[in-house]
Amino acid sequence: MAFTETWLSEKVPDNFIQIEGFSHLRLDRDANSGKTRGGWCINIKDGWCRNFAVRDKICNPDLELLCYPAATLSAQGIHQHI
């Protein structure tokens, strides 16, 4: 599940947005963005994929980008190359 316009900030702890049975990645707006709203939160079902972590984040007035590699457990061999 992916959510946009979350309005999350560093003041909102991870456990506040945690959904049981899911892991999440988030991209909050920061001071560099020049904006106070926006942001992303991506929830990935536990057991559906492994070895995912944020590879890169960009948050500025013109762009919000959250990059992460992920391979489903059924994708034979792919996770070995990420």
N, C-alpha and C positions, 0 to 999 in steps of 0.2 A: 504494500500500500504506500502510495506517495501523497504527501500533503504539501500544498504550496500556501503561501501567505499565512504562515503559522504565527507570526508575530512573537516568536520565542526570542529570548535573550539569555545571556549568561546568568540572569537572576532566576531562571526557571531550571531547577535541577532535573537531571535525567530520570530519576525515579518518579517524578511527577507526570511524565508523559509515557512511561513504560507501559506497554500492552502485554499482558500475560501471553506467553507462547511466541513472542516476537522479539527480535533484536532490532535496534534502530540506529540510523545515522542521521545526523542533523546538521544543518547549515543555518546558523542564526545570523541576522544582520549584525554588523559591528560598526564601530565608529568610522571605519574607513569607507563604508558604503554611503555615508552621508544621509541615510534614511533610517527610520525607526521601525518600519513595518516590513513585511515580506518574510522571507526565509523558507526553508525546506525541511521536511522530515520524511524519511523513508523507513518503512517498517518491513523487515524480512522475516518470514515465518521460520522459527527454529526448526531444524531438521530438513529444511528445503534447500539450503545452500550453506557452504562453509568457506572459510578463508576470505572473508570480505572485510575490508577496512578502507577508510578514506585514503585515497591515493593523492588527491589534490582538491583544494578548495579555493575558489575565487569569489570574492564578494566586494563589489564596488558599485558606484552609482548606475553603471550601465549593464552589469552582468552579475548573475548569481550562478555559480557552477559548482557542482559536487560530483567528483569522479571517484568511482569505486569499482574494482573488479569483483565479479561474483560468478560462480559456476554452480549450477544445480548439482545435486548429488548424483543425478542420473546422467550427467554429461561426462562420460567415460574419458579420462585422460586430460580433459581440459584444465582442471584445477592444478595439474602438475606444471603447467606452462605459464600460469599467471603470477 
